């Protein structure tokens, strides 16, 4: 139990919460832990699912400030999927810490995607009950930021959202937009905007409004991203 807490970077105050989160239902059929729902992690999976949903929703809401609800929902569906949860559980070697019955042990239960995903949800519930919302969010975000990098950017995301997502995930900074010039009459202006990350210019764009010019600058920034991202922090 010390090892899993070291991997998490969190020490439980209520050790029973961690034990229950790592106890699979199959153990109740093999050992005298009782058959009450409080003796295994299924109830904690229920709570963990809700906490996970909020963690991912807040992360996506902050990472993609201009994304429509449909795109956010699509990305959320990927991040809370059984596949992603099992992968994160694997990175924590969660399977090796599970308490389970002999039947599941024999049938390679420690490697089953469904069991790993459920245990991850239960562990999230344990973190929430023991450490509260802010600590849970702080602990989980790094894992899901890594998964955000792997999501193909939805085609409906506008260039500003795409560029902000890239800079936040890779460099933990926001792109900055600045109006370089404004020309033309008041009824038909033209704006030139540049976008920078740190001191590096990523792109410039023109438009009949600042918003339109910012989107054009972001689009130019995305085109130059691959060639400049390694030098952004110079």
C-alpha positions, 0 to 999 in steps of 0.5 A: 500500500505504501508503494501505490501511495508513493506512485500517486504522490498522495498519502491517505489519511483514511487507509480504509478508503484505499483498501476498499478502492482496491478490493474487487467484488470477487474477493467476497466469494472467496474470503470472509470479507462479507457480501455487503456492498461496503466491503468492495469497490463497486459503490466507490466506482459509482462516485468515482465516475461522477468525480472523474466526469467533473475533473475532465469537464473542467479540464476541457472547459479550461483548455478549449475556451471557445469549443462548442458543447458538442466537441467538448462532449466528444472529447470528454467521451474519449477521456472517460472511456474504459480504454483510457482509464485502464491505460492510466491504471496501467501507468500506476501498476494498479492491477498489481495492488488489487485484492481479488478472488481466486477465480479472477486471479486465475483468469488474468483479472489483474489485466482485464480492462473492465476491472482496471477501469473500475478500480481507477474510478474507485481510486478516484472516489477514494482520493476525493473522499480523503483529500477533497476536490482540489487535491483530487483535481490536482493529482489527476490533471497531469494524467489526463493532460497527457491523454488530451495530447493524443486526441485528434483535434475535432474539426469543429474547433476554431483555430484559436482553441486549437492553438491554445490547447497546444500551447497549454498542453505542451508549454503550460502558457497561453498564446497572446494576441496583439493588434499591430495596426488598424486601417480603413474607415470606421465603418469598414476597418481592417485589423492586423493581429499577431500571436505570440507565445512568450517572445516568439511570434507564431503568426499574423492575420488580418480581418475586418474585426479583431476577432476575425484577425485573431482567428487568422493569426491563430491559423497562421500560428498552427501552420508554423507550429511544428517548425517553431514549437521546439524553440518557443521557450528560447 
